[in-house]
Amino acid sequence: MQASACPQRARPLPNARHAFRAAVLLAVALCAGTQALAADPAARWVVPYTAGGGSDLATRIVAQKIAPVLHQNIVVDNKPGGATILAAQDVAKARADGATLLTAGQGTLVLNPALYRKLPYDAGKDFTLVTSLVKLPVVLVTNPALPVKTLPEFIGWLKAGQGKATYASVGTGSPHHLSAELLLDRVQATAVHAPYKGTPPALQDVAGGQVDFMMADLSAAVPLIRAGRLRAIALPAEQRSAVLPDVPTFAEAGLSGFTAFAWQGVVLPAGTPPATVDKLNAAIAAALKDPAVVKQMQELGLEPMGDTRAGFAEFVERERAKWGALIRAHKIVLD
């Protein structure tokens, strides 16, 4: 029979009654304190990508900011693989007590439901939407050894290669993959897709020459661009980035009407109490408006988002309609 962690009261000897009572009260107090701590363990914030990418960096910045507000330690748990499915499945099955969060964006909430015939989670039923988190601008980068410096030169080189060029992404059906496919369709060219399990290893292979180019997270690519290990060709954005002011937008480089970006939000397991969700939404929203957080993210090439629960839900629905139509049009289906 297993003994209890807290002492059971026993009959004391007459000459030790007062000392025994004091010891029991102290032990009970310590036991109660231990139970209180055990009831509020560290929260686990799951990120479905390897450490070092834009989504991971944004998560860590916000987690550090809101931990004191929530009076709870937050441990970031990187769980890459399976096009975010492994992490999503993990969180979908977690207890709905607010202690398990998931960084979830297009891949988890929008793209996978349109790409896969069958998923081990239901994006519409297994999660409670909390808020949008961050926009991750992308940039077209190439290996510096390629004989291209501008977007027109890149397009010309791409077409001349007749499908032999290679490009990296963080997985089939990821925003990086789909934006690259859209670019190829737009310029009427083809290339070989090389999927990776995260942004850092993909960028390292582009820098090393194993892969030719990538539509990459700006935040993760900037250090390699500044070090001369990657060449930034253009940004598929409406305006230039403050971290790469000399890199033109696609429109400035001669390809108008083409924009692309990735985004991430925060979700909890379905059934999480509304009060818990509201508290987390308020904490994250406040963090994303904090000047220090905004500056830190902007220096990394990230754009803070943040929204009400209803606003985030409406945004997700618009994204599902947009990307779902695109995926069906291109007949991209994964098993």
N, C-alpha and C positions, 0 to 999 in steps of 0.2 A: 504494500500500500504506500503510495507516494505521500510524503509529508507536505504539509502546507508551508508556503513561504512565509506566512505570518504566524506568530506564536499563538497557541491556544492557552486560554487562561487556566491555571492549575491552582490547587489549594496550597497556599503558602504556609510555612512554619510560623507560629505566633511571633517569635522574636525577629522574623525577617519580613513581616507583613508590609511595612512602609517601603522598604528597599525594593521588594518584589513588585509592588504596585507602580512605583516610579519606573522600573525597568520595563514593565508591560506597556505603560503609557508611551514611553519613548519608542519602543519597538513598533507599536501600532501606528504611531505618527510616521515613523520611517517607512513602514509598509504602505501606508496610504499615499505618501509622497511618491514612492516607487510606482504604485499603480497609476497615479495621475500622469507621471511621465510616460509610462508605457502606453497609456491611452492616447497620447499625442505624439506618435513617432515622427521621424523625419518624412516629409513628403517626397515622393519620387516623381520627377518630371522627365518623361521619356521623350527622347529625340530620335527619330527614325533614320538618322544619318551619322556618319563618322564625325568625330570631334574635329573642329577647325573650320567647318563650312559656315556659310552665312546663317543658316537656321540654328545651328548649334551656338554660334556666338551671340545671336539675338536672345536665345533662350537663357543663356548664362547671365547676360547683362540684366535681364528682367528678373530672373530668379534671385539674383543677389540683392536686387532692390526691394523686392516685395517680401523677402523672408523676415526681416525685422517687423514689418507691418503686420504680417500674419502670425508673428510670434512662433515661427516654426522653421526648422532647418529644411532646406530643399536640396536634394541630391539629384543632379542631372545624370540620367542614365542613357547613354548612347546605345541604340539597338538598331544598327543598320541591316539592310538586306531585304530581299523580297519586295522591292519597290514600295517600301514603307509598310507592307502587309504584316510583317512579323511584329513590329511595334504596335500597330493598330490592333491586332488580335490580342496582344498582351493586355493593353489598356481596356479593351472592350470587355474583357473577362475579369477585370479588377473590381474590388469592392467600391461601391458608389458612396464613398465617405469623404471625398475631397482630398484624399491623400495620394492619389495617382493622377497625374496630368499628362497630356500628350500634345506635343507640337504637331499640328496637323494642317496641311495646306491642300493645294490642288491634287497632289498625288493621292492622299488618303481620302479626302472628302469628295473630290470631283472626278478625277481622272480614272482611278481604279474601278469605280462602279461602272464606268462606261467602257473600260478596256477589257475587264475580265468577265467571263461567262459565270464564274462562281467565285465568291470570296468567303473567307472564314469569318467575316464580320459584315454588318449592315451599316453603311455610312449614315443612313437616315434614321436608324433606330437604336444603334448601340452607343451613341455618344450624345452628350449634352454640349451644345455650342456655348462657348464662354465669350470670346472676343477675337477679332483679328489682331495679329501681333506685329507683323513686319512685312514690308514689300522688299523683295530682293531683286534689284535691277540686274540685268544680264548684259554681258559684253561679248562681242565676237572676238576671240583671240586665236592666234595661230602660233605655230612654232616659228621662232625668229629666222630659221634657215630658209623658210619658204620665200620665193622671189616676189613677194607682194607687200605693199605698205598701205595701200588704199583699198576701199571697198570695190571700186571698179576693177582694180588689178586682181583682187581676190576672186571676183566673179569670173573674170576672164580666165584665170588659172584654173578655177574649178571646172569650167566648161571644157577646157583643153584637156583635162585629166580623164575625161570620158568615164567617170564613175570610179576611178581608182583612188580618189582622195578618201581619207578616213576622218571621222569626227567622233569625239567622245561625248558621253552624257552620264548622268547619274542613274540611268536605268531606262529600259524601254518603256515608253509611255510617260516619262517624266516631262516636266515643263521644258527642260533643256533639250530633250529629244524632239518634242513636238515643235518647238520654236525653230529648231534647226531644219526639220522636215518642211516646215512652212517656208523657210528661206529658200530651200532647195527647189520647192515647187514654184516659188515666186520668180526665181531666176532661170527656171527650167534646166536644172542640173541634177546630178545624182552623186551619192557618196556612200561609203561603207560605214555603218553605225558600229561603234565600239562602246557598249554599256559598261559602267563601273558601279561600285557600291557606295560611292561618295565623291564629293567634289575634289578634295585634296589629291587622291590617287589619280583621278582623271586628269587634273591639271599637271601633275608631275609627269605623266606620260606625254602630254602635249608638249611640255617644256623639254622633255628628253628626246622628242622626235619619234616616239613610237606611234603617235597619232598626230594628224595634221592640224586640226582645229577644233573649236568647241564654242558653243553658246554657254558661257560660264557665269556663275555667280560673281558679280562685280567685287563684292567684299573679299572673297577668297582669292580672286585673280590679281587684285591690286599689288600685293607685295611682289609677286613674280613678274608683273609688268614693270614695276619700278626697278627691279633688279636686272631687267633686260632678258629674263628667261622666257618671257612671253611677249608677243607683239599684239597690242590692242588695235583692232581695225576700225570698229565703229560700235556705237551704242544704239540698240533698237528702242530708243526712248524719245519722249517728246522734247527733252532738253538735255544739255550736257551735264555730266556729273561734276560736283565740286572736287572730288578726289582725283578725277582725270580730266581736267579742264581743256586739255589739248586734243582730246579724242572727240571727233565729230559724231553727231547722231547719224542714223541711217539716212534721214531726210537730207541733212546737210551734205552727205556723201553721195547723194544722187538716187537713193531708193526711198521714195516717199510712201507714206501710208503703211509702214511696217513697224509695229511696236510689239514688245514682248517683255514680260516680267514674271517672276515667281512670287508667291506670297505664302505666308504661314499664319495660322491662327492657333487658338488654344481650345482644347476640348477636355471634357471629363467623362467618365463612364455614365451611361444613361441611368437615370434614377437618382442622381446626386441631388440632395435637398436644395430647393431654390435659394434658400438663404445662403448656403455655402457657395453656390454659383455666383450669386450677386456680390458676395464679399470678394471673391476672387476677381470678378470683372472690374469692380471698383479699384482694387489694388493694382491690377495690371494697367488699367486706363490712366491712373495717376502716375504710375511709373513711366509710361510712354510719353507723358507730357512734361516730365521732369527735365529741365534744361541740361543737366549733366548727362542723363541717359540719351537725350536727343543728340547731343554733341558727340557722345561716344559712338553711337550708331552711325551717324553721318560720316564720321572720320573713317569708318569701316566700309562706307559705301552702302549702308542700309538705310531704309526709310521707315521710321516708326508709323504704325497704323493706329489701331485701337478703335473700338466702336461699342455701341450698346449691344446687348444680346440680340435684340430684334434686328438691329442694323446689320450685324454680322450674319444672321440667318438669311436676310434678304440678299446680301452680297454673295453668299454661298449658292443660293438658288440661281442667281444670274450667271455665275460661273459654271454651274452644272449645265445650264441650257446652252451656253456658248461653246464650251469644250465638248460637251456631249454631241452636239451637232457636227462639230469638226471631226471628231473621231469616227462617227458613223459615216461621214462623207468620204473619209480616207480608208474606211473599212479596216481599221486597226483593231484586231481582236487578240487577246492573250488567253492562254489556257490556265 
